[in-house]
Amino acid sequence: MSGGTGSGPVDRALLQALRDSGASAGGLYVLAPDEPVLELTVMSGIPAPFLDPWGRVALAAPIPVAVAARHRCLVWANGPQQLARDFPRTAVAVPYDFSLAAAPIGDGDSSRGALLLLWPAGHPPQLSADERAAIESACRRLAALLADRSGAGDRVPPGAPRVLSPPPVRPVGAQEALAAVDYLERLPGGACALDLDGRITLVTTGAVELLGEPESRLIGARPWDVLRWLRDPVFEDRYRAAVISRRPVSFTARRPPDRWLTFRLFPDGRGLSVWINPAGTVDDPPAPVDLAGPEAVVPVRAGQIYHVLHLAAALTEAVGVQDVVDLVADQIVPAFGAQGVLVYAAEGGRLRTIGHRGYSAEAVAHFEGVALGAANSPAVHALATGEPRFFSSPEEIESLYPGLPELTGKAARAVLPLIVSGRPVGCCILGYTRPRTFSREERQVLTSLAGLIAQALDRARLYDTKQQLAHDLQAGLLPHSLPVVPGLAVAARYLPSTRGMDIGGDFYDLIRLDEGSAAAVIGDVQGHNAAAAALMGQARTAVHAHATAGAPPGEVLARTNRLLTDLDPDLFTSCLYVHIDLRTRRACLASAGHPPPVLRHPDGHATVLQVPQGLLLGIDPAARYEATEVDLPPRSVLALYTDGLVETPGVDLETSVAGLARRLDDAPWQGPDRLADALLRARQSEADRQDDIALMLLASEPARPDVRS
């Protein structure tokens, strides 16, 4: 993490967005270059730890910045009630009074990230016209800067955003600074100043006397770190509430043995002013925090609690095993100050590593595949007893597991068995590079969290098993390879939807008929389940059989339709069949309610072919299908596809198909494989792809000259 006043163009643009919109804090999320993830790169007005749960946000996540970037729309949440209704995961982790806006950053169809802005408590229910204009202007500036690689600034690693300090309200001279100190010293009670991170930057003599610690211990420290009687999470929570809501807050705490002090916090964009006074007589004062024990005890912090709540909410939405592992690594590790994590799954009587961070390859390999009956593994022991184990020092670990501290480089660890209904699912180990004593509260939180992780992991493993089964079924039904047809270069692609099972009814095939002809077919069975996949296999087989029997295109569809109608599957199928005469370079096409093909001519321009539309297969056994012929001259490309490639919510199909033709127009000729990749590139990055996509490109190649000896 780095700080500064914003010297780069992107930094200045963010600070200008805050000024123009009146927002109190904000951050810039940039789309990662190699994965559908938004990374927080620069922020201002709020401490970086507050946004730890959202340092990296998957585009598919139900988080405001992800929704804004994914749907390319402005997201607005006014106050905690609307936030809890629309974004419960965010509301749980930041339970304060504030409003937020998230706006997409991009140009045209390209998404580059999102802008996040926060306003203090009390904002009107809606954004004003001026605020909206400021947000739109800021997004345009940021999009232009991010498009220019030289203006994007240094790309920071995930989890380490640049933190910009807003400029001071006004410059002051030495004389005025001394006068300000004199003013503070004359105030009754005591006063201190905190930066946004909660560290004390100034403390008066009165505050030193009231707090009972010398100035040397207070300056640069957070109050709840240096004052043991302020370590209750409630006190840190009040500081967080003041920073986020920008409203004054107060609380009363007992300084042992029996002195009660009132703290009043007054926040702004650069930090907090704190006024401390003796509380006098307090009705029903809060119970003192029990912090008996050695100084090394680390109590649960408010930030940890909200991290855990955010993780608990996120775990309910985790789908696969990797989702669970990533959440554990990205959320638990920073929340509990760990420097490493190991996640094991119990499979076939052994522990298999399914995720790790902060451990060497040697340490990971040492326990890979360890038997559940082994005697030298803390993970095995925890699973055998069902009880978590906490080790506070390397000496404690060494006494039970010789050589383990040296092997792992960890001086303390929490070993959390993952058990569901008495059945071992796996184990999660948090590792620390320094000795650490776990408080009673922290042990309870980690133990409860282990139960949530166990349930999520068990559910995710079942999901992954179903997904693998679906993948194998889909792979078995689609052609493993396409035949080589002289004079025809072919590229085929299939992308499953991102919803439900990774299986669908889209299919394609290329059929070598004889030396001078071939057939291509593409179709789409309604639905995304095993029934759709089974019908898809039947339809593809039927088309293949009728094509090789020599039936013309219209008759191929008619016979396949009668078969599917007799099967009565309650599912309908669209299909496009193409017979290609390689000698005359002519194609004969027939369609059963399928999206029209697009032909890219040799000169590069593309047109949508008007093929007579017959009924979908499986509706009327007497349906007939007309055919039409087109030329396929050398260097022309015929694009066959399913509707998942072109369908866009709110856009009619004709417009979407015309857009595909324009993309074929604009794409440079690089052969069918690269052309197919170019057409799919935008869809591949979509986190919420609602339909399967099948694409087949048929490129007519120039005749090769005869080579005579």
KADA-V700698 format. One line per field, one symbol per residue. phi: phi as a letter, one per 30 degrees, with the letter a starting at -180 (. if undefined). burial: I if it has 16 or more other ideal C-beta (glycine too) atoms within 10 Angstrom, else O. Layout:
# KADA-V700698
phi = ???
burial = ???
This chain:
# KADA-V700698
phi = .bclcjddddddddddddddcidcaaacccdddbadbccdcaaaiadeedcedbdbbdedddceddddddchbdcbbciddddddcbedddddbdbcabbbbbdbabidccclaccbbcdejdeebdddddddddddddddddddddcedcdiddddeibddcccdddeadbdddddddddeddddddibbbccdddiddcabddddedddibdeddddicdeddccddcddeedddddddddddhcdbbacbcdedaccbccccbcbdclbccccbedidcdhddddddbdkddddcddceddededdddeddddcdccededddddddcdeddcidcabbbccdbhibccdcaabibdddddddcdidddcdccbdddddddcicdbbccbddddddcbeiddddciccbacccdcbbhicdclabbccbdbeacddeddddddddddddddddddddddddddddddddddddddddacddbejbcbbbbbbddcciddaacdbaabbddadcabbbbbabdejbaddddddedddddddddddddjddeddedddddddddddhdibcbcabcbcccddchbbcbbbciceddbccdedjdcbddcceccdedjcbdcdcbdcbcbdbdeicbcccacdddcdbeicdddddddddddddeddddbjddddddddceddddddbddbdbbbbcccdcdddddccd
burial = OOOOOIOIIIIOIIIIIIOOIOIIIIIIIIIOOOOIIIIIIIIIIIIIIIIIIIIIIIIIIOIIIIIIIIOOOIIIIIIIOOIOOOIOIIIIIIIIIIIIIIIIIIOOOOIIIIIIIIIIIOIOOOIOOOIIOIIOOIIOIIIOIIOOOOOIIOOIOOOOIIIIIIOOOOOOOOOOOOOOOOOIOOOOIIIIIIIIIIIIOIIIOIIIOIIOIOOOOIOOOIIIOIIOIIIIIOIIIIIIIIIIIIIOIOIOIIIOOOOOIIIIIOIIIIIIIIIIIOIOOOOOOOOOIOOOOOOOIIIIIIIIIIIIIIIIIIIOOIOOIOIIIIIIIIIIIIIIOIIIIIIIIIOOOIIOIIIIIIIOOOIOOIIOOIOIOOOOIIIIIIIOOOOIIIIIIIOIIOOOIOOIIOOIOIIIIIIIIIIOOOOIIIIIIIIIOOOIOIOOIIOOIIOOIIOIIIIIIIIIIOIOOOIOOIOOIIOOIIOOOIOOIOIIOIIIIIIIIOOOIIIIIIIIIIIOIOOOIIIIIIIIIIIIOOOIIIIIIIIIOIIIOIIOOOIIIIIIIIIIIIIIIOOOIOIIIIIIIIIIOIOOIOIIIIIIIIIIIIIIIOOOOIOIIOIOIIIIIIOOOOIOIOIOOIOIOOOIIIIIIIIIIIIOOOOOOOOOIOOIIOIIOOIOOOOIOOIIOOIIOOIOOIOOIOIIIIIIIIIIOOOOOOOOO
